[in-house]
Amino acid sequence: MTTIIGVRLDNRTQTALDFQKVLTHFGCSIKTRLGLHEVAANVCAPNGLILLEVIHDDEAENLKKELKEIEGIEIQSMKFD
């Protein structure tokens, strides 16, 4: 089974370091990581959306649990057989 986790960072400049530490910890279970945020020539958006494809269901649940501990993060997920 594959789990897609969508993570919205409300203030990514403040949450990025803690977020990255969690992703590094679960790196062997993350097959795909896609980051989306608004960017212009002189502006980098404070919010971001990251999509993660996680290949181990038990690790996906542990990953979501650790991410929920970071303030300013919203999580949604989908599971596929």
N, C-alpha and C positions, 0 to 999 in steps of 0.2 A: 504494500500500500504506500502511496505517496501523499504527503501533506504539503499544502501550500499555505504558508503563513504570511499574512500581510501585516506590516508594522508601520504605523504612522508615528513619526517623531514630531512632537509639537515645537520643540526648541532644539533643533539638532546640534547647534553649536554647544549647548550645555549637556546634551545626552549622548553625543556621539562616542565619547571615550568609553563610557560604561557599556554602551550598546556594542561597540566593537570588541570589548573584552569578552562579552557573552558569546558573540559569534565565533570568536577564536576558540573558545572552550568547546563549542559544538561543531567545529569546522569539518570534522570527518563525516558528519551526518548531513551537511548542507551541500546538496548537489549543484544548486543554482542560486545566485544572489543577483537581484536586479534593483538598482536604486533609481528612483524618480524624484526629481525636484525641479522647481523653476529656477532658471538661471538666465542672466542677461549680462551685457558687457561689464557693468560695474555693480551688479547686485546679485547676491546669492541668497535664495529664499531661506527663511528660518525653519520652514517645515519640510519634511521629506516623507516619502513613501518607499518602503523596501519590501520586495517580494522574495520569499525564501522557499525553495523547494527542498524539503527534508525527506530523506529516504528511510529513516527508521522511526516507526510510530512512537515507541517509548521515548526516544530522544526528542521527538517533536513536542511531546507533552512536557518534558523536563525543560526544553528550550523556552517554551511559552511561560512556564512557571518562573524562570529566572528573569525573562524580559519584563514580566508584570511587576517585578520589584523595582524597576527603574521608573521614576516619576516622569510624566510627560509622554508616555508611550501608550498607544492604543493598539490592540491586537485583534485580528480576525483570522479565521482559518477555514480551509476546505480540505476534504479528504477524498482521494480517488483510489479505487481498487486496482 
